[in-house]
Each structure stands twice: as C-alpha cells, then as structure tokens.
C-alpha cells in the first residue's frame, strides 16, 4: 500500500521540500526559477542544431535503403555468430536513434513475440544499450565539448559488450 502511493506523493513532496529549503535559506524562489528557465532555454537553443542534424541524418538513413544494404552485407558475418538476421536492424539503429530502435523492437515483438529467442535477444540489447550518437551530440553539444572521439569509442565498446551479454544470456 505504501509503495503504491510513493509515486503519487513523491513529486509534490519534493516541491514542498525545495520550497521549505529555499525559504529557510532566504533564496529568492522566483528569481532563481527565472534564471534556471533562462539557462535551460539557452542550453536548448545551443543543442538544437545538433539535434536537427541527427534527426535529419537518421531519417535519411532509414528512407534511403542504406539499412537494408547494410543488413545484407552483415548477415553472413552475423550468421557465423548465430546472431539472428531479424535483430540486425535493431543492432544498427540502437546506437543512432532510440525512437527508431524502439520502432524496430516493436515490429520484432509483433512478428516474433516478446518470448521468442529473437524477442528476448532484442529486449536485452535494447534495454542494456543506449542511443550513443544522440546522447553524445546532445550532451556534448550542451556543454560545447568537441573532443568526443574517446567518448564514442568507449560507448561503442560498451554497446558491443551489451550485445555479447545478450547473446550469452539467451
């Protein structure tokens, strides 16, 4: 009973705690809110070009037919690893786009079911990895950090580890 109500009361409780702390510390709540909203808007505007570029690239990639070509090229390699060809689109799309990979995951579930080998493998890959290029472009763009080579390299290593983990678990 208590655990079911935690979600209901957590946000209002947090707001009350912040207000009490701000009043006790004699912080001007309205000015702080306006300053934070202004900084948030500036951050959003600074990362907007990177987000637009990434969304454009993902859309072009999906509709150009490049995904199908890459799947055909990679299928012989992945078949040696006993990796189902149905999961290759998810494997390609997950580091690029979270929403695109979720759409692929949904179509895998509709075609094969979530309890099938393909469904379980796809679930583990999707749940244990992240949209690397989206995250790097968004967060590094927000802080104007340009040296992303090592970040992407190690993020891709963790992605490969999550795929190997998925193969091991299934």
Secondary structure, 3 states (H helix, E strand, C coil): CHHHHHHHHHHHHHHHHHHHHHHHCCCCHHHHHHHHHHHHHHHHHHHHHHHHHHHHHHHHHHHHCHHHHHHHHHHHHHHHCCCCHHHHHHHHHHCCCHHHHHHHHHHHHHHHCCCCHHHHHHHHHHHCCCCHHHHHHHHHHHCCCCCCHHHHHHHHHHHHHHHHHHHHHC
